[in-house]
Amino acid sequence: MRFAYWSRELAGWALIAAGLWQFWNTYMLLTNRRIFEAGPSAFIAFVVFRGGLHLLKVAVAAQAARSMPDSAQPPTRKASRMATKSVAPTPAKAVLPGPKSRAASANGAAD
């Protein structure tokens, strides 16, 4: 597994060097007033350089993860869920307005 780390590290530095070399070529094109050729060259240099930076970040993260002890990782636990409102139909007695008994409706009393 050490080879994977070092191969990412070396590839990252190689891409950074290639990106810087391409930036130098872009500068030379601009000094020779070749503006239309410099645009794509600058874009290529930017992409290659950023790819090298990304590989270096991945290599450092892999090294840090490998050196971390297993006990430092928190134990996994069940995800807690918040209580939600019920979406079930509401009971009819909670919805229907009116008197509670026939006797109250006969007397004309309202709730």
Buried (B, 14 or more C-beta within 10 A) or exposed (E): EEEEBEEBBEBBBEBBEBBBEBBEBBBEBBEEEEEEEBEEBBEBBBEBBEBBEEBBEBBBEBBEEEEEEEEEEEEEEEEEEEEEEEEEEEEEEEEEEEBEEEEEEEEEEEE
